[in-house]
């Protein structure tokens, strides 16, 4: 269980929502995540909300309902950290495509808040950086959605 909380990347939420733990099968999981967000222990930068809007799977609406607690607005402190990350890891985003636009914001928010990143991304390298490789270089903890569930000690049983 992380005392400081978590910063969720789009892929981290999508892994849960669409790929592994859909809300219609695991409603208690999503209720638990909502409670964690309401307690101020889970956030995403507003760029993650924008990325989620591009999909039509219900995640964007779920996020909008929790926007006041979930979404961290871009401010000067966050932008300064994003600039530092991009100065060292220019290739983490794909300019002009809108792809991975939220990634440096996710890492920056985790860095300034002392939280772990929850992402569905794996690996990465200097020439093809991804969230886990940049987090490692930046000293930010990076976990996947299942590890997040385990850290919280959540279990879900059939009644």
Secondary structure as UniProt FT lines:
FT   STRAND          6..8
FT   HELIX           10..14
FT   HELIX           15..20
FT   TURN            23..25
FT   HELIX           27..38
FT   TURN            39..40
FT   STRAND          42..45
FT   HELIX           46..53
FT   HELIX           59..65
FT   HELIX           67..70
FT   STRAND          71..72
FT   HELIX           76..88
FT   HELIX           90..92
FT   TURN            95..98
FT   TURN            100..102
FT   HELIX           103..113
FT   STRAND          116..118
FT   HELIX           131..138
FT   STRAND          142..143
FT   HELIX           145..152
//
